[in-house]
Amino acid sequence: MRATDAETQTNSTPILDRLVPLPPPEPPGSGGGIAIVVGLGLFITASIIWRFWGPISLWPWALTKFAHWFPGAWTGARFISVCLALFAVTFVVVVIHEVGHALVGVCVGYRFNSLRVGPLLFEHPFRISFYRGSGAASGGWASMVPGKRDKPLLRTLALVIGGPAANLLSAVVALLLPFEQGFSVTVFILVSIGACVGELLPFRTRISASDGSRIWMLLRDRRRSERWLAILKLGAQIKDGALPESLPADCLAKAIAIRDNSVDTVVSHAIAYSAAFHQRRDAQAGQLLETSLQYSSYAAPAVREAMMCDAAVFQARRRKRADLAEQWLGLMTQTTQVSWLRLRVEAAILEARGDIAGALRKLDEHEKALLALPNKTQWEYLLRLLGRWKSELHYSGAMRDEGGSVDFVEV
């Protein structure tokens, strides 16, 4: 490569080439926890306003109820039991919220992928595991895959509304119960209303957006709405086994049409990078990966680690820069939680150094690590890509043994 070409390449991808540091992550935040706290704050504020200007005062009622629920002196055991009750109620409210998303999603044509509540992760079809990523102590998600193709905006809008609607409906049902509401039921009603109100507010955390933010986007922001719908469509195709290079160009174009400070920018450009990488469009792949790295502050820790892995593999396999790949690997040692990401980078570095046999051995270790993943669909997909990499290395090694040279092999 000429010096001028190398300089142009480096200047266009400064983060990828380790000339500029990877942006630090934004301060963490739990979407579910923030929604409940914000919602309860608004509810309490409304109660205070009602207290001074409403026709009926709520405070005497609340104090009377509290004295009825907890007569006598407080003890350590009572305090612990109340804290456990509050935790249990909050957990149930989050379960109802995420199940609401999932049930409505299935009803409008989405397919269930996974559901997380706190550290519990439920994956299709019947797998339960522990989630150890960001926000594992609170909050949750419902991951759904588009099924039917018609009316995507209306179907997605119903999916998003399903969570807050489930909280509101459960609160109404609890209010209509034909017996006196005790402490736990009353707290459940308040927290459910708080979760509903909080999630309908348009706000974002570092790695997620509230339901209200998504609803506002779907109704009022056409370009961001099209981007999110494109990401969902691409995710569905990947889940169905579509290889990266076969993803539709028009959908990829919509996914990367805009850039903003959100996880959607990171995910969309990461998917487009994968497509360009496997199509051997290295210049475009480098630019797409650079954009993902540039906005990586808004990605979850696991996504950031995967991006570091991609950066190292790209430098080693496409630019033959084992030195830069080693720098990315050194950065990963401080944060990597997934062992097979490191194995993938180590294999790429060995390949860049010409150690084909060593790279193949490392990929064998990588394959064993993938088989331990709980999600069968995920490891089957990754094994297909790994198999192509191994086939390419085998072919390259055979050509070298015969005295030939291989600059490009499409497998």
N, C-alpha and C positions, 0 to 999 in steps of 0.2 A: 504493500500500500504506500502511496506517495505521502510525503509529510503533510502536504496541503489537505489531502483527503482525511488523514488521521486527525488533523486539527479541527476540520469541519465536523467530523463525527463526534469528537470529544466535546466541542462547544455546544452541540445540539442535545447532548445527554449528560449534563454535568453530574447529576445525582447518580445515575447508572455507572458513570466512570469514576465515582468516588472523589470528584473534585469539590463537590458540595455535600455536606452531611445530610443524611436522611432526616426529614423534619420530625421533631419529637411528637409523640401522641398528645392529643388534646386531653385536658383533665377528664377522668372517667365520670360516667354518670349512668344511673340505671333508669331506663325509660319508665318501667312499671312503677318503681318507687317514687320517681319524681311526679308521675301522674297522680298517684294517690295522695301524696303530700300536698301538691298544688290544689287538687280538687277539695281535699279536706280544708285547706286554708281558705278557699273561696266559700265553702259551706259555713265555716266558723265566722268568717267576715259577714256573710249574709245574716247569720244568727245574731251577731252583735248589732247590726243595723236594725234587725227586727226587734231586738231588746229595747232600743231607745225610741224607735219610731213606729214599730208595729202595733197593731191593736191588742195583741196577746203576748205577754212576756214568756219566753221559753226558759229563762234561767231558773225560776222557782220550780218548774216541772223537772228540769234536769237535776237540780240539787235534791229534790224529793226522791227521784228515781235512784240516784246514786246512794243515798242513805238507806233506801230499801234494799238495794242489791248487796251492800256491804255494811251491815250493822256492826257496831262494836269497834274495838281497836284494831288497827292494822298490825299484822305480823309479817315476818319474813316469808313464811309459807304462802300467805295470801298474796303478797306482792309477786312472788314467782309464778303463782297460778294465774294471776291476771296477765302477766307478761306472756306466758305460754298461750293463754286464750287469745290475746291480741295477735300473736304470731300465727296461730292456727287460722284465725278469721281472715287475716291478710292473705295467707296462702290459698285459702278456699276462693277468695275473691279473684286472685290471679288465675287460678284454675278455670273458673267460670269464664273469665275474660278470654283466655286463649282457646278454650273449647268452643266458645261462641264464634270466634273467628273461623275455627276449623269446620264446625257444623254448617254454618252459613256458606262457607266456601264450597263444601261438598254439594250442598243443595243447589248452588248456582253454576256448577260445572267444573270446579277446581278439584284437583286430586291431592290427597293428603301426603305430605312428605315427612314432616317431623313436628313435634310439639315439645317445648321446654317450659317447665315451671321450676324456677329456682335451679337447683343442681340436677333435677331429674329430667332426662331426655328420652322421649318416646319417638322411635323412628319406624317408618313403614318397613315391613308389615307389622311385626310384633316384637320389636327389640327395645329393651330398656337399658340405659347406661347412665353414667354420671358425667355431667358437663362440668368442665374445670376452666372454662374460658372467662372472659370479662363479664361481670354482672351475674356470676353463678349464684351468689347469695340471695338475689332477689330478681324480680321481674320474670320475663319469659318471652316466648315467641310462638307463633304458629306458622310454619313454613308450608306453603301450598303451591302446587304446580298447575298452571292453566291447562284445562282439558279442552273444553269447547272453544272454538275460535270466533264465533259471532258475538257481537256486542261486548267486547272485552272491557270497555270502560264501565258499563253498568254492572257487569259481573264483579269486577274488581272493587267498585264502590260498595256493593253489597257485602263483599268479603271484609272490607275494612270496617264498615259500620257494625258488623256482627259482634265484635268484642264489646264496645260500649253498650250496645243494645242488650246484650246478655246480662251485663252488670245492672242496668236499669230495671230489666224485667225481674231479675232475682230479688232486687230490693223491694219492688212492688209486691211480689209474691210473699216475701217475709212480712211486709206490713199487713197483709190481708190474712195472716195466719189466725185461726179462731181461738187463740189462747194468748195469755199475757206474755209480752216479749221480755225476756230476761236480758242480762248484760251482754252475752255473746250475740244474741239475735239483734239487739239494738246496735251494737258496734258493727255487726255485719251490714246492716242497712246503711249506716253512715259511711262505712268504708266503700261499699258498693257504689253509693251515689258519688262519693269523692273520686273513685276510679273512673266512673263514667264522665263526670265533668272534666276531670284532669286530662283524660285521654282525648277529649274532643277539643281541647285547646291546641292551637297550632304552634308547637315548639319542637325543637330538635335537641338531642344529646349528641355526644361525640360519635356514637356508632349507630344511632337509630333516630327515627322520626316518630312523633306521636301520631295516633290515628287521625286527629284533627288536622295535622299538617298534611297527611296523605289525602284526606278528603278535600281540603282546600286546593291542593295541587291538582287532583283529578278534575275538579270543577272549574278552576280558574286559570291554571297554568298549563297550556296545551303542550309546550315543548318538554317540560319536565314530566308531564303525564305520559307523553309518548315515549320518553326515555325509560321510565319505570316499567311501562307495559312491554317495551322491547326487552328489557332485562329479564322480566318474568318469562317471556316467550323463549328467549335464548336458554334460560335455566331449564325450562321444560324440555327443550330439544336435547340438551346435554344429558338430562336425567333419562331420556329415552334412548340414549346411546349414540347420538350424533357426534361424530368426531369434530374437533375444532375447525379444521379446514373446510368442512361442509356446512358450516353455519351460514345462513342467508346474509348476503351482503347488505341488502336494504335494511334488515333488522339491526345489523351491526352499526350501520350508518346512523340510524336513529338513536342508538344507545350512546354513541360518542358525540352526538351533535352539539352538546353543551357541556360546559365545565363549571362547577360551583363547589363550594366548601361542603361536600356531603359524601357519604359513603357510596352513593349511587355513581359518582364520578369515578371512584376507585374501582368498583366492581365492573362497570361497563367497559372501562379501558383495559382492565385485566382480561376480560373475556375476548375483547378485540385483539389484544396482544397474543393470546394463545392461538387465535385463528391465523394471524399473520405469521407467527413463529412456525407453525406447521405447514404453511404455504410457502415457506422459505423467502418471504418478503422481509428480509432482515432489517432494512433501513426503517420501514414503517413499524415493524415490531419494536425496535428500539425506542422510537418516539412514543408509542403507545405505553410501553412499560415505564418510560420516563414520566409520563403524565400520572400514571398510577402511583409512582413513588412520590411525586410532587404533592399529591393530595392524600398521602398515606396517613396523615395525622388523624383523619376521620375514619380510619378503618379499625376494626377490632384487632387485638393482639395476634390472634391466629392468622388473620388475613395479612397483617404486616409481615409475619414470619414467612408466609407463603410467597410474598412479593420479594423478600430478600433472597429466598431460594431461587425464584425465577431470574432475578438479577444475576446471581452467581452462575446459574446454568447458561443463561444467554451469553455472558461474557466468555465462559469456557467453551461452549459448543459452537457459537456463531462467530465470535470475534477472536477466539483462540487466545484469550487473555487469562491464563491460569492465575496470574498474579492478582488481577482484580477480583477474580472469583474467590481467591483465598481471603481477600479483604472482606468480601461479603460474608464468607463463612465465619471469619473472626467476629463479625458483628452479630451473627446468629448465635454464637456460643453463649451470649449473655441472656438471650430471651427464648430460644427455641424450646418448645414444649413437645413437638412432634418429632420422634426420632427419624422417621423415614425422610424428612426434608433434608437433614444433614447427609444422609446416605446418598440422596440424589445429587447433592452438590459435590460430594467427594467423588462420585462416579464421573461427573462431568469434568472435574479437574484432572482426573487420571486420563480421561480421553483426550483432553487438550494437550497433555504431556506425551501422548503417543503410547501410553500403557493400556492397550486394548484389553489384555487379559485381566489386568487389575480392575479396569472399569467394569468388565463383565462380572467379576466376583462381587464387586460392590453392588451391582444391580441385582444379583442374586439375594444379597442381604436385604436390599430394598424390597424385593418381591415378598420375602418372608414377613417383613414388617407390614406390608400392605394387607396381607391375608389376615392380620390380627384386627383390622378395622371392623367395628360393629356393623357398619352400613354396607350390606352386600353390593348394592348398586354402585356405591362409590368405589369400592375396591375393584369391582369388575371393570369399571371404566378406566381407572388408573392402570390396571394391569394390561389393558389393550394398548395404551400409550407406551407403557414400559416394554411390552413385547416388540413394538416397532423399533424402539431405541436399541434393544438387544439385537434384533435382526440386522439393523444397520451396522452395528459394531462387528457382528460376525462376518458380514460381507466385506467390510473395510479391512478386517484382519486377514481374511482369505486373500484379498487382492494384494495386500502388502507381502504376504508369504510368497506370492507368485511373482513378486517383483514389480507389480503395477502400482498405480497411484489412483486414489479416489478423492475427488474434490466434492462430489455431491452424489448421494444415493437416495432416491425416493423409495421408501418402503411403505 
